[in-house]
Amino acid sequence: INCKQLEDNMAETKKNNLGIMIIGAIIVIAAIFYFAQQQTKVGEKQDIKIGIILGFTGPIESLTPAMAASAELAFKEASDSGSLLNGSTITTQRADSTCVDSAAAVTAAEGLVSGGVNAIMGADCSGVTGAIAKNVAVPNGVVMISPSATSPGLTDLADNGFFFRTAPSDARGGQVLADITKDRGVKSIAITYTNNDYGKGLADVYEGAVKAHGINVTVVASHEEGKADYGAEVATLAAAGGDAVAVLGYLDQGGGMIIQGSLDSGAFDTFVLSDGMIGDSLTDRFGDSLNKSFGSLPGSMGKGAGLFGEVAKAAGIDSSGPYTGESYDAAALMTLAMQAGGSADRSVIQSNIMSVANSPGVKIFPGELKKALDLLAEGKEINYEGATAVELTDVGEAFGSFLEKEIKGGKFQNKAQR
């Protein structure tokens, strides 16, 4: 027997066995790490800052308190669950977009970002939303989810994937409003729109759509916000005439003033109302005088909408106004994106919004954020339906459904879902 050869063979065997043991250990450690990651996608417990920027002053100031409260409701639900990122909580910071002053809105947003917010719920009106995205959010890598900015121009915003919206584009909203106008038997119409991105974009779509329905457009005229008197604008509309006037603007300033002037002068008694014109402050102001009027806004009459109404009512929030459900949904998506990525880092939120918003996965409705957070911590997929049947396009905006609204007995009522 060759002893030297035997010793060499034994040494080689030991070496091979050691290599196998090391490889096996590496595989076991990797498996443990992988399954730990899948089962516990949570970061360190922390207080997470989220900004809420809406027009708390300006032409829609009567709408924004309920929108902000709805977003804060979702953040509180996630915080109170104890399931968000190992028991983390969310603190919100409000800022005023003004809705119309882009410079002021940008300054307000800069304050949020410098204050360390991880994401921004808002803004509201399309012009200020675009300005904040271009000048603040995108350059700083901060996710924005707007619940109400509807300008078609925002679809092509160069946002590097940081801008989302739970409201659908006016490219569809204008068509829906035109369809309702036709179904209501209007044969001729005057159009006035607020002179900004929102108003101009919606007016272009609406005008083209009503003309395609064979409706005569007598005049298309813009108006500015914040004026003391709209007599000239009302006179222009009255001179053109029509069965009705479409008011594509804001209820608390120019749009409301044009309705006031039209009623006072007897120029019109039927108004076709865009989403920015729909709110209780309008019917509180004019009551039964608007009983022939109608309009549309994004919204749903489905399961999620009903559940949101219950959750909001329990929290003392009036969810009947525009964009309350969309605000809750925007906030919910942010919290779920954090959990899906295991971190509240800005880039993590951005990279996980789409995965929690769309199928596949377990459907999640308002009031079920703890359930969703727990599922995500277990490595399971969710499909957030929310209050508004959320489904985002490949550019991160809602497909959306719309509510046909009519005024009866001096109050807004839901007529149908479109």
C-alpha positions in Angstrom: 0.0 0.0 0.0 1.3 3.4 -0.9 0.9 5.3 2.4 1.8 8.7 0.9 -1.0 8.3 -1.8 -3.5 7.3 0.9 -2.7 10.3 3.0 -3.1 12.6 0.0 -6.4 11.0 -0.9 -7.7 11.4 2.7 -6.6 15.1 2.8 -8.3 15.7 -0.5 -11.5 14.1 0.8 -11.4 16.3 3.9 -10.9 19.3 1.8 -13.8 18.5 -0.5 -16.1 17.8 2.5 -15.1 21.1 4.1 -16.0 22.9 0.8 -19.3 21.1 0.7 -20.0 22.1 4.3 -19.2 25.7 3.6 -21.3 25.8 0.5 -24.2 24.2 2.4 -23.8 26.7 5.3 -23.9 29.6 2.8 -27.1 28.2 1.2 -28.8 27.8 4.6 -27.9 31.3 5.7 -29.1 32.7 2.3 -32.3 30.8 2.7 -32.9 32.0 6.2 -32.2 35.6 5.1 -34.4 35.3 2.1 -37.4 34.0 4.0 -36.8 36.5 6.8 -37.0 39.2 4.2 -40.2 37.8 2.7 -41.9 37.3 6.0 -40.8 40.5 7.8 -40.6 43.4 5.3 -40.4 46.0 8.0 -37.9 48.7 8.8 -36.9 50.2 12.1 -39.6 51.9 14.1 -39.7 55.6 13.4 -41.8 58.7 13.1 -42.4 59.3 9.4 -43.2 62.8 8.1 -45.6 63.3 5.3 -46.6 66.6 3.8 -50.2 67.6 2.8 -50.4 70.5 0.5 -53.8 71.8 -0.6 -55.5 75.1 -1.2 -56.5 76.0 2.3 -57.0 79.5 1.0 -58.2 80.5 -2.4 -61.0 79.4 -4.8 -61.6 75.9 -3.4 -60.9 76.6 0.2 -64.3 75.2 1.2 -63.4 71.8 -0.2 -59.9 71.2 1.1 -60.5 70.7 4.9 -62.4 67.5 4.2 -59.8 66.4 1.7 -57.0 66.9 4.2 -58.9 65.2 7.0 -59.6 62.2 4.7 -55.9 61.8 4.0 -55.0 62.2 7.7 -57.6 59.5 8.4 -55.7 57.0 6.4 -52.4 58.0 7.9 -53.9 57.6 11.4 -55.4 54.2 10.5 -52.0 53.0 9.5 -50.2 54.5 12.5 -52.8 53.1 15.0 -52.6 49.6 13.5 -49.1 49.0 15.0 -48.3 47.1 11.8 -46.6 49.8 9.8 -42.8 49.3 9.7 -42.5 47.6 13.1 -44.8 50.0 14.8 -43.9 53.3 13.1 -46.2 56.3 13.1 -46.9 59.1 10.7 -46.9 62.8 11.4 -48.4 65.1 8.9 -47.4 68.7 8.1 -49.9 70.9 6.2 -49.0 73.6 3.7 -51.1 75.9 1.6 -51.0 75.6 -2.2 -53.4 78.5 -2.6 -54.6 76.6 -5.7 -53.7 79.5 -8.0 -50.4 81.1 -7.0 -47.7 78.8 -8.3 -44.8 80.8 -6.7 -46.4 80.6 -3.3 -47.2 76.9 -3.8 -43.6 76.2 -4.7 -42.3 78.1 -1.7 -44.7 76.2 0.6 -43.6 72.8 -0.9 -39.9 73.7 -0.5 -40.7 74.2 3.2 -42.1 70.7 3.5 -39.2 69.1 1.7 -36.6 71.1 3.7 -38.5 70.0 6.8 -37.8 66.4 5.9 -41.1 65.0 4.6 -40.8 61.6 3.0 -43.7 62.2 0.5 -46.3 64.8 -0.3 -50.1 64.2 -0.5 -51.2 66.8 -3.0 -51.3 69.3 -4.5 -54.9 70.0 -5.6 -55.3 72.3 -8.6 -53.4 71.4 -11.8 -51.3 74.5 -12.3 -49.8 74.6 -8.8 -49.4 70.8 -8.8 -47.4 70.9 -12.0 -45.2 73.7 -10.6 -44.5 71.9 -7.4 -43.7 68.6 -9.2 -41.3 70.3 -11.7 -39.5 72.6 -9.2 -39.6 70.8 -5.9 -40.7 67.2 -5.8 -39.0 65.7 -8.8 -35.6 67.4 -8.4 -35.6 66.2 -4.7 -36.8 62.7 -5.4 -40.0 63.1 -3.4 -43.2 61.3 -4.4 -46.3 63.4 -4.9 -49.8 61.8 -5.2 -52.4 64.4 -6.1 -56.0 63.5 -5.3 -57.5 66.2 -7.6 -55.2 67.6 -10.3 -56.9 66.6 -13.5 -55.3 68.6 -16.3 -54.5 66.3 -19.4 -51.2 68.1 -19.5 -50.0 66.3 -16.4 -50.1 63.0 -18.2 -46.9 63.8 -20.0 -45.1 65.5 -17.1 -41.4 64.7 -17.1 -41.6 63.3 -13.5 -39.0 60.5 -13.4 -41.8 58.4 -11.9 -42.3 60.5 -8.8 -45.7 62.0 -9.7 -49.0 60.0 -9.3 -52.6 61.0 -9.1 -55.7 59.2 -7.8 -57.9 61.4 -9.9 -58.5 60.7 -13.6 -57.5 63.1 -16.4 -59.9 65.7 -17.8 -59.3 64.0 -21.2 -61.9 61.6 -20.0 -63.7 63.9 -17.6 -64.6 66.4 -20.3 -66.1 63.7 -22.5 -68.2 62.4 -19.6 -69.5 65.9 -18.9 -70.3 66.4 -22.5 -72.2 63.0 -22.6 -74.3 64.1 -19.6 -75.0 67.5 -21.3 -76.3 65.7 -24.3 -78.4 63.3 -22.3 -80.0 66.2 -20.5 -81.3 67.6 -23.8 -79.2 70.7 -24.0 -79.1 72.0 -27.6 -77.0 75.1 -27.3 -74.4 76.1 -24.6 -72.1 78.9 -23.6 -68.8 77.9 -22.0 -66.7 79.9 -19.5 -63.5 78.5 -18.0 -61.0 79.6 -15.4 -57.9 80.8 -17.2 -55.3 78.2 -16.0 -54.1 74.7 -16.9 -57.2 73.0 -15.4 -59.8 75.3 -17.0 -58.2 75.5 -20.4 -57.5 71.8 -20.7 -61.0 70.9 -19.6 -62.7 73.5 -21.9 -60.8 72.2 -24.9 -62.0 68.6 -24.3 -65.5 69.6 -23.4 -66.0 72.0 -26.4 -64.9 69.3 -28.8 -67.0 66.7 -27.2 -70.3 68.7 -27.1 -69.8 69.8 -30.7 -69.4 66.1 -31.7 -72.8 65.5 -30.1 -74.3 68.2 -32.3 -74.7 70.8 -29.5 -74.2 74.4 -30.6 -71.5 76.2 -28.7 -72.4 79.9 -28.7 -69.2 81.2 -27.0 -66.1 80.1 -25.2 -64.7 82.7 -22.8 -62.1 82.6 -20.1 -62.3 84.3 -16.7 -59.7 85.2 -14.1 -59.9 84.3 -10.4 -60.1 86.7 -7.6 -61.9 89.6 -9.3 -64.4 91.8 -7.4 -66.8 92.0 -10.3 -67.7 89.6 -13.1 -70.3 91.8 -14.9 -68.4 91.9 -18.1 -68.0 88.2 -18.2 -71.7 87.6 -17.6 -72.6 90.1 -20.3 -70.5 88.3 -22.8 -72.1 85.0 -22.0 -75.6 86.5 -22.0 -75.1 88.1 -25.4 -74.1 84.8 -26.9 -77.0 83.0 -25.2 -77.8 79.3 -25.0 -79.9 76.8 -23.2 -77.3 76.7 -20.4 -73.8 77.9 -19.5 -71.0 75.5 -18.6 -69.0 76.9 -15.7 -65.6 75.2 -15.7 -64.0 76.8 -12.7 -64.0 77.1 -8.9 -67.0 77.5 -6.7 -65.6 79.8 -4.1 -64.3 82.5 -6.5 -64.8 83.2 -10.2 -67.3 80.4 -11.0 -69.5 81.2 -8.1 -69.5 84.9 -9.0 -70.5 84.1 -12.6 -73.4 82.1 -11.4 -74.4 84.9 -9.0 -74.3 87.4 -11.9 -76.2 85.1 -14.2 -79.0 84.5 -11.7 -79.2 88.2 -10.8 -79.5 89.3 -14.4 -81.7 86.5 -15.5 -79.2 85.5 -18.2 -79.2 81.8 -17.3 -80.9 79.5 -14.9 -79.2 76.2 -15.9 -75.6 75.6 -15.2 -73.4 72.7 -16.3 -70.8 72.3 -13.5 -67.3 70.9 -13.6 -65.8 69.1 -10.6 -64.3 72.3 -9.2 -67.8 73.8 -9.0 -69.4 71.0 -7.0 -69.6 71.4 -3.2 -72.0 72.3 -0.5 -70.9 75.9 -0.3 -72.4 76.4 -3.8 -75.8 75.0 -2.9 -75.7 76.7 0.5 -75.3 79.9 -1.3 -77.9 79.5 -4.1 -80.2 76.8 -3.0 -83.3 76.0 -5.1 -82.1 78.5 -7.8 -79.8 75.8 -9.1 -82.4 73.0 -9.3 -82.1 72.7 -13.1 -78.3 72.4 -12.9 -76.0 69.3 -13.1 -72.4 68.3 -13.5 -69.9 65.5 -12.9 -66.8 64.8 -10.8 -64.6 61.7 -10.3 -66.1 59.2 -7.9 -67.7 55.9 -7.4 -70.9 54.3 -6.1 -69.3 50.9 -5.5 -68.3 48.9 -2.5 -65.3 51.0 -1.6 -67.2 54.2 -1.7 -69.7 52.9 0.7 -67.1 51.6 3.1 -65.2 54.9 3.0 -68.4 56.7 3.8 -68.8 54.6 6.9 -65.2 55.0 8.0 -65.2 58.7 7.4 -68.5 59.2 9.2 -67.2 57.4 12.3 -64.3 59.8 12.3 -66.6 62.8 12.0 -65.6 63.6 8.4 -68.2 64.6 5.7 -67.1 62.4 2.7 -69.8 63.7 0.4 -67.6 66.5 -1.1 -65.3 66.2 -4.1 -62.0 64.3 -3.8 -62.3 63.0 -0.2 -62.1 59.4 -1.3 -59.2 60.2 -3.7 -57.4 61.9 -0.8 -57.8 58.9 1.5 -56.6 56.6 -1.3 -53.5 58.8 -2.0 -52.5 58.6 1.6 -53.2 54.8 1.8 -51.0 54.1 -1.2 -48.1 55.9 0.4 -48.3 53.8 3.6 -48.7 50.6 1.7 -45.7 51.4 -0.6 -43.5 51.9 2.5 -44.6 48.5 3.9 -44.1 46.8 0.6 -40.5 48.1 0.3 -39.7 47.7 4.0 -38.7 51.4 4.4 -40.0 54.9 4.4 -37.2 56.2 2.2 -38.4 58.4 -0.6 -37.0 56.1 -3.3 -38.7 53.1 -1.8 -42.1 54.8 -1.7 -41.7 55.7 -5.4 -40.7 52.2 -6.5 -43.6 50.4 -4.7 -46.7 52.6 -5.5 -47.6 50.7 -8.6 -47.3 47.3 -7.1 -49.7 47.9 -4.3 -52.2 49.9 -6.4 -52.8 47.3 -9.1 -53.6 43.6 -9.4 -52.7 40.9 -8.7 -53.2 40.5 -5.0 -55.8 40.6 -2.2 -58.3 43.4 -2.7 -58.1 46.0 0.1 -60.9 48.5 0.9 -61.1 51.5 3.3 -60.8 50.5 6.9 -58.6 47.5 6.0 -55.1 49.1 6.1 -54.0 46.9 9.0 -55.0 43.8 7.0 -53.0 45.1 4.1 -49.9 46.0 6.1 -49.9 42.5 7.7 -50.2 40.8 4.4 -47.3 42.8 3.0 -45.2 42.0 6.0 -45.8 38.3 5.2 -44.6 38.8 1.7 -48.0 38.6 0.1 -49.4 40.7 -2.7 -52.2 43.2 -2.3 -54.4 45.1 -4.8 -55.6 48.3 -3.2 -59.1 49.1 -4.4 -59.8 51.8 -1.8 -62.6 54.3 -1.9 -62.4 54.9 -5.7 -61.6 51.5 -7.2 -58.0 52.5 -7.7 -56.3 51.3 -10.8 -53.3 53.3 -12.1 -52.2 53.6 -15.7 -48.6 53.0 -16.7 -47.9 56.7 -16.1 -49.4 56.5 -12.6 -52.8 58.2 -13.0 -56.2 56.8 -12.2 -58.4 55.3 -14.9 -61.2 56.6 -12.8 -65.0 56.5 -12.8 -67.3 59.5 -12.6 -70.4 60.6 -10.7 -73.2 62.3 -12.5 -74.5 65.0 -10.1 -77.8 66.9 -10.1 -79.3 69.5 -7.9 -82.7 68.7 -6.4 -84.3 70.6 -3.5 -81.2 72.9 -3.4 -78.8 70.0 -2.7 -76.4 68.0 -4.8 -77.5 64.4 -5.3 -75.9 61.4 -7.1 -77.7 60.6 -10.3 -75.6 57.8 -11.7 -72.0 56.4 -12.1 -70.4 56.9 -15.5 
